[in-house]
Amino acid sequence: MKVVVLTGGVGGAKLVLGLQHALPPGDLTAVVNVGDDFTHLGLRVCPDLDTLLYTLAGKSNTEQGWGRAGEGWRFMEELRSLGAPDWFNLGDRDLAIHVLRTAALAQGEPLSAVMDRLRTAWAVPTRILPASDQHLATMLDTDEGRLAFQTYFVARRCEPQVERVVLEGVDAAQMAPGVGEAIAAADGVILAPSNPYLSVDPILAIPGMAETLRGAHVVAVTPVLPGRSFKGPTARMMTDFGHAVDSGTVARHYAEVANILVVDPDETVAGSPIRIAHAPVTMNSLDEKVALAEACLRLLQ
Amino acid sequence: MKVVVLTGGVGGAKLVLGLQHALPPGDLTAVVNVGDDFTHLGLRVCPDLDTLLYTLAGKSNTEQGWGRAGEGWRFMEELRSLGAPDWFNLGDRDLAIHVLRTAALAQGEPLSAVMDRLRTAWAVPTRILPASDQHLATMLDTDEGRLAFQTYFVARRCEPQVERVVLEGVDAAQMAPGVGEAIAAADGVILAPSNPYLSVDPILAIPGMAETLRGAHVVAVTPVLPGRSFKGPTARMMTDFGHAVDSGTVARHYAEVANILVVDPDETVAGSPIRIAHAPVTMNSLDEKVALAEACLRLLQ
């Protein structure tokens, strides 16, 4: 069963890891948001792609929730001692990916080819494709003016009020090689439980993507988690946009693209424009990740 | 007493550290070989400048003889796991300098300005100037063809027989800002005990340098160490060029530029074209480094 998952970073990567365990090797393709990518100290950093790569290679720091297992911070110590910008953490291991990617891009290798080389070197069975090889930049128009995503998220800790999301460069972008083909060949498409505005929309907005998805069987998974205060940029932005912080908002957001929205059994969604299915969406353990993945796959059959 | 020292990396840096201790802050300028600089994985690496910076900042690994104290190797572990080139060691701390420099050079900042910013951040009292802001490349014509310095030195461990040294790019190079002024204002110039062919000649060969040094009081220190087998590229190259491996060869090499050559009390130099002075040239301890520095300064007075 060939499956394509559209995903952002941390939250989405959990489901992608579950799907990787639930599907035979080679059957899964992850199409990953590149709107958060940015250049820092001359290095091209792709937070969502790298989170996918580390998670699927079993190299992520599961306790911390981001970055590498066994990471070191000597590089950052040096930056600080030299008075260089230290607002974005670059781990000693993480740097290897950034340095190799930056050098390869400078030589003219497309981002999709670089990422495929890296995931192959680490024997990751899932294809990891950037949504686009072109540079996009997710910008946020806020009450403090237009901010780049990393500035909003890391430097300003999601505190500014967001008025709208602007995806700079999207009109000139194309789907990366393989993305359209993978979707066309897939038995179904999954929208991972990532931030709809910041992680999934920047994939859906790439020219040709909406047409490619038309007719596909698409299951979305809500990023709204049950039974706990729902913090972070998704909740902040739902509030900023005047929406309720619940899966009804997610269902209405994905009405045009998804056939089904998976929400937690504890959540009731009234008046959804699309079918609601229930499965536990908390993915703390690997078993929970695989169980949610298998629930999604059943909905695609 | 204003002093300029022309130097390569490890061997020369020991004397420069001694000079830094022997002179009042601000009186010493190190003009450093850039012929070994190269671009590796997209990063601009300047081995001699960095050895000077680390040594003078008290951050060098004195046991190992190269690189940083407290260095880590997570970055290199990652490179290896990804199948990337690992023949040149880039430490986790060392990377900070390379990344910051590469980013600054890409923004158009001259190498001399970058290095001045770094040494100032670490409160190094000695001015560290690259001999030139332009790219030079020390190439070796050998029995295996033309090799870049790092290939000869690191990858091929000085095994190929050297026929001659070629400094690519030197004709278009200029002395870095401040070099000519520092030499003109100096009470004396010291040639550090670095490899004459690979470290000092690439400084002397920069257009205008010979004229700038004419009339200056120049004391050279031999790189030939007494009472031990003298290995490494200097001895290898003296042999390859058909010279004896002794300070007489050094004296003849520097006959046009230096007034005095300092050699160890254990060594007798017959038929030198320039004056020979004696001082212990082994610099294991800081005391020995300062003692040799003071001997050089006395010769300049």
Interface residues (C-beta under 8 A of the other chain):
Chain A: L41 G42 L43 G70 E71 G72 R74 F75 E77 E78 L79 S81 L82 G83 A84 G91 D92 R93 L95 A96 I97 V99 L100 T102 A103 A106 L118 A121 W122
Chain B: L41 G42 L43 G70 E71 G72 R74 F75 E77 E78 L79 S81 L82 G83 A84 G91 D92 R93 L95 A96 I97 V99 L100 T102 A103 A106 L118 A121 W122
